Amino acid sequence: MKRFDKPILIYFWTFSIFILFSFSVNAQKNSSIIKTKLTNLVVDTIVKDITIPFGMDFLPDGRMLVTDRSNGKIWLVNPGTKTKASLKNVPTVFDESQAGMMDILCHPDYEKNGWIYFSYADKKDGLNGTVVERAKLKGNELVSREKIFSTHPFFTNGAHYGGRLMLKGGYLFITIGERYALKDSAQLLGNDLGKLIRIKDDGTIPTDNPFVHTAGARPEIWSYGHRNPQGLTFHPQTGDLWENEHGPKGGDEINIIQPGKNYGWPVITYGVDYSGEPVGAGITEKEGLEQPVKYFKPSIGPSGMVFYTGDKIPSWKGNLFIGALALTHLNRLVIKDNKVIEEERIFEDKKWRVRSVKQGPDGFLYIGVDGGMVMRIRPSK
């Protein structure tokens, strides 16, 4: 075998080092390292082409269920292979304007009972509203479907449906918007609009709900005076139920929900009407009406939210994360004694409308971004 001359060897090793360096630089570019206050992040795209990924949850085997509000589909996503398949036997939804397929949750005892819960906009006799079904997953198909909740009343327009779901202790919590044109309904107990609903996980009404024995009140109501609630989660230490909702022009709120309480809309708000005129009397406080933990002015357009409890990003443990649609970022809030003491706005330069945020069983955060992406957030190495 012919030996290489020294100049050729030098050229060979120089070229190899150049290739390795180029590969490393390109890999670093492709990994999109993002600097934040406490840690550097890498964002991995799991799947694309889910136009409005409104809701996300994880099956025990690590696969994801992701809803697409825009076309009424529910996707079964495999984060390992980065593939997705559309579920069969999904209900036909009303998907105009802000309507469509909304949130999705697996029952906390899914491995025992197999129940999956999802909310969507349904249409009947020219009217529409938020409904909730539960079903089981068999292969790639929903089976044993049951409709367990339907908003009273349905209405004509396509705005402010709410639709967020949370399950705990055998109870299902559902957010319902006031449908925009019916804002005064949020103060009336004879309808579900502008309310937080609490039912049992089989759809029956708990006997200890606050208005069960109030004449003329809907017995499923848990709290009222809400505008368009788009985020719902439980505090991991206190067990309190936290909610966020859109204000009008300004005045987005984060609230800690207590049964039977009135959260003020449209009597009090920190926002103004879209015309610039005051809402109602233009007041921000009134006796007997709850104040928010935090309000945003200007509006960030809050959406899905979750408290981070994982160990993969230790500096974020206990922080509250909220998707922001209007101001296009992931909102990180540091909470102490039920007060916000620090705020960080992540991914502002990306201009991502963060619709949903969920902690995965792997301890990482996952976000759904309008325009078609589900992504995993992890610390850079």
Secondary structure, 3 states (H helix, E strand, C coil): CCCCCHHHHHHHHHHHHHHHHHHHHHHHHHHCCEECCCCEEEEEEEECCCCCCCCEEECCCCCEEEEECCCCEEEEEECCCCEEEECECCCCCCCCCCCCEEEEEECCCHHHHCCEEEEEEEEECCEEEEEEEEEEEECCEEEEEEEEEECCCCECCCCCCCCCEEEECCEEEEEECCCCCCHHHHHCCCCCCCEEEEEECCCCCCCCCCCCCCCCCCCCEEEECCCEEEEEEECCCCCCEEEEEECCECCEEEEEECCCCECCCCCECCCECCCCCCCCCCECCCCCCCCCCEEECCCCCEEEEEECCCCCCHHHCCCEEEEECCCCEEEEEEEECCEEEEEEEECHHHCCCEEEEEECCCCCEEEEECCCEEEEEEECC
